[in-house]
Amino acid sequence: MAILLVDDEKPLLALLQRFLERAGYRVDVSETGFGALEKCRKPPCPYSVVVLDLKLPDISGVELLPRLLEAAPSLKVIVSSGTPFSPSSLPAPLRTRVEALLKPFLPKELLDAVQRLAPRGRGASV
């Protein structure tokens, strides 16, 4: 399974990328929201989960979130931000595809959230 990390904090991206790769995931990164959207728009979207910061240099994560979900109907998103975010603010059909983690969080908390949103099935490729 592939995960896209979207954050403009390079040290955090590197840390989370290493952690998730060690857990057996393929991980790609984007430091901008528009870059992430471009990566997800290529059908089919190669990612199962996007970890999305709300404060990006080019577009608000709140504005980007519905665009990502629309671009890839099977995509799940973990909102990762220092600002509280509730999936209940989204339209009902999208809520089950989104989870939120308040920064700072432990890498294990991120791994748990990934596994809740996109559990690996038997024989699933990593």
C-alpha positions as CSV (number, residue, x, y, z in Angstrom):
1,M,0.0,0.0,0.0
2,A,1.2,3.5,-0.8
3,I,0.9,6.6,1.4
4,L,1.5,10.2,0.4
5,L,2.7,12.6,3.1
6,V,1.9,16.3,2.5
7,D,3.6,18.8,4.7
8,D,6.0,21.7,4.3
9,E,8.1,20.7,7.3
10,K,11.0,18.7,5.7
11,P,12.3,17.2,8.9
12,L,8.9,15.9,9.8
13,L,8.4,14.5,6.3
14,A,11.7,12.6,6.5
15,L,10.9,11.2,10.0
16,L,7.4,10.0,9.1
17,Q,8.6,8.6,5.8
18,R,11.3,6.5,7.4
19,F,8.9,5.3,10.1
20,L,6.2,4.2,7.6
21,E,8.7,2.6,5.2
22,R,10.1,0.6,8.1
23,A,6.5,-0.5,8.8
24,G,6.4,-1.8,5.2
25,Y,4.6,0.9,3.3
26,R,5.6,2.6,0.1
27,V,5.8,6.3,0.9
28,D,5.9,9.4,-1.3
29,V,6.1,13.0,-0.2
30,S,4.9,16.4,-1.3
31,E,5.8,19.8,0.2
32,T,2.9,21.5,-1.5
33,G,-0.8,21.0,-1.7
34,F,-1.0,21.5,-5.5
35,G,1.8,19.0,-5.9
36,A,-0.1,16.5,-3.9
37,L,-3.3,17.1,-5.9
38,E,-1.4,16.6,-9.1
39,K,0.0,13.2,-7.9
40,C,-3.6,12.1,-6.9
41,R,-5.3,13.2,-10.1
42,K,-3.4,10.8,-12.3
43,P,-5.9,7.9,-12.7
44,P,-5.9,5.7,-10.9
45,C,-4.6,7.5,-7.8
46,P,-1.5,5.4,-6.7
47,Y,-2.1,6.1,-3.0
48,S,-4.4,4.5,-0.5
49,V,-3.9,7.1,2.2
50,V,-2.8,10.8,2.2
51,V,-1.5,12.4,5.4
52,L,-2.4,16.0,5.0
53,D,-1.2,19.1,6.9
54,L,-3.7,21.9,7.0
55,K,-1.1,24.7,6.8
56,L,0.6,24.5,3.4
57,P,2.5,27.3,1.5
58,D,0.3,27.3,-1.6
59,I,-3.3,26.1,-0.6
60,S,-5.1,25.6,2.7
61,G,-5.4,21.9,3.6
62,V,-9.1,22.6,4.4
63,E,-9.6,23.7,0.8
64,L,-7.4,20.8,-0.6
65,L,-9.1,18.0,1.4
66,P,-12.4,17.9,-0.6
67,R,-10.4,18.2,-3.9
68,L,-8.3,15.2,-3.0
69,L,-11.3,13.1,-2.0
70,E,-13.1,14.1,-5.2
71,A,-10.0,13.3,-7.4
72,A,-9.7,9.8,-6.0
73,P,-12.9,8.2,-4.8
74,S,-11.2,5.4,-2.8
75,L,-8.6,7.6,-1.2
76,K,-8.6,8.0,2.7
77,V,-7.1,11.1,4.3
78,I,-5.5,11.7,7.7
79,V,-5.5,15.4,8.6
80,S,-2.4,16.1,10.5
81,S,-2.3,19.5,12.0
82,G,-1.6,21.6,15.1
83,T,-5.0,23.1,14.6
84,P,-7.9,20.9,15.8
85,F,-9.9,19.5,12.9
86,S,-13.1,17.4,13.0
87,P,-14.2,15.2,10.2
88,S,-17.8,16.0,11.3
89,S,-17.4,19.3,9.5
90,L,-17.3,17.5,6.2
91,P,-20.4,16.3,4.2
92,A,-21.6,13.0,5.6
93,P,-20.5,10.8,2.7
94,L,-16.9,11.9,3.2
95,R,-16.6,11.6,6.9
96,T,-15.8,7.9,6.9
97,R,-12.8,8.5,4.6
98,V,-11.1,11.1,6.9
99,E,-9.5,10.9,10.3
100,A,-7.6,13.6,12.2
101,L,-4.4,13.6,14.3
102,L,-3.5,16.7,16.4
103,K,0.2,17.6,16.2
104,P,2.4,16.8,17.9
105,F,1.7,13.1,17.7
106,L,3.8,9.9,18.0
107,P,4.6,8.0,14.8
108,K,2.8,5.0,16.3
109,E,-0.4,7.1,16.5
110,L,0.0,7.8,12.7
111,L,0.5,4.1,12.0
112,D,-2.6,3.2,14.0
113,A,-4.6,5.8,12.1
114,V,-3.4,4.4,8.8
115,Q,-4.3,0.9,9.8
116,R,-7.8,2.0,10.9
117,L,-8.5,3.8,7.7
118,A,-6.9,1.3,5.3
119,P,-6.4,-2.1,7.0
120,R,-4.2,-4.5,5.1
121,G,-6.2,-7.5,4.0
122,R,-4.8,-11.0,3.6
123,G,-2.5,-11.1,0.6
124,A,-2.6,-7.4,0.2
125,S,0.5,-5.9,-1.4
126,V,2.6,-3.5,0.6
